[in-house]
Amino acid sequence: MDEPPAAGGGPVAPVFSDVTARFTAIYEAKFSILVKILQVMGASPEEAEDAAQDAMTDLFQRLKVGGEPPRTPEGWVITAAKRFFVKRRKRDRARWMLEIKEFPPTDWVDGEMTALEEQQWAEQILSHLTPAQRKVIRLVIVGASTSEIAEMLGMTQGNVRQHLKHGRDRLKAGPGNSGRRSSP
């Protein structure tokens, strides 16, 4: 039985089988190499296989259409696979960034501070004190007595009371003030 004529007047099946044979040879020679190259670039095995498969599919389409095939299909498919991988990775990162911006969902926010937020807030407030005042106030917060604080820090109880008083005054005055009273 005669084969249908191609646009150029020749049979279609031999042209298609040439394309298939050429593609199969490239696929068998380059697919595993493509996957390894992409993994060296940082792709997971799944990402590497997906990008290599996309490049091979694109190459087959270019060869099959009968248009202008790449001059060196073997080199072209490596470049195409790299581009498919990079493009997909950029798209995934952009999607992940959008997901991160939307986290946590607004219904999760309950208006209460977490323990970490409370600790950060307290550290920010205490940062306005002198180092000695900070040490004394931290020890008072954990329940140490004046005599225990004096013994731990190697100072007199009077000094501990003075640091505590000045620290409290400074905290009452707010972060912008030194806690000292201005003269009238």
C-alpha positions as CSV (number, residue, x, y, z in Angstrom):
1,M,0.0,0.0,0.0
2,D,1.3,3.4,-0.9
3,E,2.1,5.9,1.9
4,P,0.4,9.3,1.8
5,P,2.5,12.0,0.2
6,A,4.2,14.5,2.4
7,A,4.0,18.3,1.7
8,G,7.2,17.9,-0.3
9,G,5.8,15.0,-2.3
10,G,7.7,12.2,-0.4
11,P,6.4,9.6,2.0
12,V,5.6,10.7,5.6
13,A,6.6,7.5,7.4
14,P,10.2,7.4,6.5
15,V,10.7,11.0,7.5
16,F,8.9,10.4,10.8
17,S,11.0,7.2,11.4
18,D,14.2,9.2,10.8
19,V,13.1,11.8,13.3
20,T,12.2,9.1,15.8
21,A,15.5,7.2,15.3
22,R,17.5,10.5,15.6
23,F,15.6,11.5,18.7
24,T,15.9,8.0,20.3
25,A,19.7,8.1,19.8
26,I,20.0,11.5,21.5
27,Y,17.6,10.5,24.3
28,E,19.5,7.4,25.1
29,A,22.9,9.1,24.9
30,K,22.0,12.3,26.8
31,F,19.1,11.8,29.2
32,S,21.1,10.3,32.2
33,I,23.9,12.9,31.6
34,L,21.3,15.7,31.6
35,V,19.9,14.5,35.0
36,K,23.4,14.3,36.5
37,I,24.3,17.8,35.2
38,L,21.2,19.3,36.7
39,Q,21.8,17.6,40.0
40,V,25.3,19.1,40.1
41,M,23.5,22.5,39.5
42,G,21.5,21.8,42.7
43,A,18.4,20.1,41.4
44,S,16.8,17.3,43.3
45,P,16.5,14.0,41.4
46,E,12.9,14.7,40.6
47,E,13.6,18.3,39.5
48,A,16.4,17.1,37.3
49,E,14.3,14.4,35.7
50,D,11.5,16.9,35.1
51,A,13.7,19.4,33.4
52,A,15.5,16.8,31.3
53,Q,12.1,15.4,30.2
54,D,10.9,18.9,29.3
55,A,14.0,19.5,27.2
56,M,13.7,16.2,25.5
57,T,10.0,16.8,24.7
58,D,10.8,20.2,23.3
59,L,13.6,18.7,21.2
60,F,11.3,16.0,19.8
61,Q,8.7,18.7,18.9
62,R,11.3,20.7,17.1
63,L,12.6,17.7,15.2
64,K,9.2,16.4,14.3
65,V,7.7,19.7,13.0
66,G,10.2,19.8,10.3
67,G,11.1,23.4,10.9
68,E,14.5,24.6,11.7
69,P,16.0,22.0,14.1
70,P,18.8,23.0,16.3
71,R,22.2,22.8,14.6
72,T,23.6,20.6,17.4
73,P,20.6,18.9,19.1
74,E,22.9,17.3,21.7
75,G,24.2,20.6,22.9
76,W,20.9,22.3,22.5
77,V,19.1,19.8,24.7
78,I,21.7,20.4,27.5
79,T,21.2,24.1,27.4
80,A,17.4,23.7,27.2
81,A,17.4,21.4,30.3
82,K,19.4,23.9,32.3
83,R,17.0,26.7,31.3
84,F,13.9,24.6,32.1
85,F,15.4,23.9,35.6
86,V,16.3,27.5,36.3
87,K,13.0,28.8,35.1
88,R,11.1,26.3,37.2
89,R,13.2,27.0,40.3
90,K,12.6,30.8,40.0
91,R,8.9,30.2,39.6
92,D,8.8,27.9,42.6
93,R,10.8,30.4,44.7
94,A,8.4,33.2,43.7
95,R,5.4,31.0,44.8
96,W,7.1,30.1,48.1
97,M,7.8,33.8,48.8
98,L,4.1,34.6,48.3
99,E,3.2,31.7,50.6
100,I,5.6,33.0,53.3
101,K,4.1,36.6,53.0
102,E,0.7,35.1,53.7
103,F,1.9,33.2,56.8
104,P,0.6,33.1,59.5
105,P,-3.0,33.4,58.5
106,T,-4.7,36.4,60.0
107,D,-7.1,34.2,62.0
108,W,-4.0,32.7,63.9
109,V,-3.1,36.1,65.3
110,D,-4.7,36.3,68.7
111,G,-3.2,39.5,70.0
112,E,-1.2,37.8,72.8
113,M,2.6,37.8,72.8
114,T,4.5,34.5,72.7
115,A,7.1,33.7,75.2
116,L,9.8,34.7,72.7
117,E,8.1,38.0,72.0
118,E,7.8,38.7,75.7
119,Q,11.5,38.0,76.2
120,Q,12.5,40.2,73.3
121,W,10.2,43.0,74.6
122,A,11.8,42.7,78.1
123,E,15.3,42.7,76.7
124,Q,14.5,45.8,74.7
125,I,13.1,47.6,77.8
126,L,16.1,46.6,79.9
127,S,18.6,47.7,77.2
128,H,17.9,51.3,78.3
129,L,19.5,50.5,81.7
130,T,23.1,50.5,82.7
131,P,24.7,47.0,82.9
132,A,24.7,47.0,86.7
133,Q,21.0,48.1,86.8
134,R,20.1,45.3,84.3
135,K,21.9,42.6,86.3
136,V,20.1,43.7,89.5
137,I,16.7,44.0,88.0
138,R,17.0,40.6,86.2
139,L,17.9,39.0,89.5
140,V,14.9,40.7,91.3
141,I,12.6,39.4,88.5
142,V,13.7,35.8,89.1
143,G,13.1,36.3,92.8
144,A,16.5,36.9,94.4
145,S,16.6,38.9,97.6
146,T,18.8,42.0,98.1
147,S,21.3,40.1,100.2
148,E,21.5,37.3,97.6
149,I,22.0,39.7,94.8
150,A,24.8,41.5,96.7
151,E,26.5,38.2,97.4
152,M,26.2,37.1,93.7
153,L,27.4,40.3,92.2
154,G,30.0,41.1,94.9
155,M,28.6,44.4,96.0
156,T,27.0,45.8,99.1
157,Q,23.3,45.6,99.8
158,G,23.2,49.4,99.7
159,N,24.7,49.4,96.2
160,V,22.1,46.8,95.1
161,R,19.3,49.0,96.5
162,Q,20.7,52.0,94.7
163,H,21.0,50.2,91.3
164,L,17.5,48.9,91.8
165,K,16.1,52.3,92.6
166,H,17.8,54.0,89.7
167,G,16.8,51.3,87.3
168,R,13.2,51.5,88.4
169,D,13.3,55.3,88.0
170,R,14.8,55.0,84.6
171,L,12.1,52.5,83.5
172,K,9.4,54.7,84.9
173,A,10.8,57.7,83.0
174,G,10.7,55.8,79.7
175,P,13.4,54.9,77.1
176,G,14.2,58.5,76.0
177,N,15.0,59.8,79.5
178,S,17.9,59.0,81.7
179,G,15.8,58.7,84.8
180,R,17.4,61.7,86.4
181,R,15.3,64.5,87.7
182,S,15.9,67.9,86.2
183,S,16.5,70.7,88.6
184,P,13.6,73.2,89.0
